[in-house]
């Protein structure tokens, strides 16, 4: 009978997530030859190929996918056990992984996590940026303890806890024709060129749909990959952009921008925290969850 080796399981997960033995070895600080031997030993023990290897890397076979799913569950259970024992033995120790979309990272999560870690110096929090659908998928697959995503993505066999709201706004420079407005409807922005943020592909598609419903065309003059890039192009007068006002407000003075709330009902967005099962969270993860929910405004 195959004896489960936690180290080998951890390395197998790393290979699957990194896409190659070389990248997994860098991530885990182990020689590639040692990782390769571990993978060969696992396959020899179970008697079926678990990885499909090519020049482009390694991907799990169907049998490997099954092992990956169970390996993640086993490793998370072991981490929870270790974390809880550490909590009781030493008090306030553990590790928590959280997946979050870019909006939450730009708007509020760094401050919330900083406050939490200052108050819980022995709990390590790892945060990874994902698109909202990938946040849900990652939590469902056991890649993380918690996820923060848009409520519109709250689909699947997870617990989704109401968390925060934000509000989309038109961002323009001081010379823009709409700069003096206190609020604006999206349809009024369609007479001017937009700057798109590539990380907001879902929002860009939604705005295209809204423009089509209004019988107008949404013109993107450029796409950028960062908020700073969008601010710089708007400041230079190359276009306008639509972003969450909570993410822009702190930079408006620095870039001399005008932030004008959108009046459209769809401009109000909601975030949720997703977990597989609140009761099965480690004490460290539950402590972080309680911290986030306690600090969030009532939604």
Secondary structure, 3 states (H helix, E strand, C coil): CCCCCHHHHHHHHHHHHHCCHHHHHHHHCCCHHHHHHHHHHHHHHHCCCCEEEECCEEEECHHHHHHHHHHHHHHHHHHHHHHHHHHHHHCCCEEEEEEECHHHHHHHHHHHHHHHHHHCCCEEEEEEECCHHHHHHHHHCCCCCEEEEEHHHCCCCCEEEEEEEEEEEEEEECCCCCCCCCEECHHHHCCCCEEEEHHHHHHHHHHHHHHHHCCCCCCEEEEECCHHHHHHHHHCCCCEEEEEHHHHHHHHHHHCEEEEEECCHHHEEEEEEEECCHHHCCHHHHHHHHHHHHHCCCC
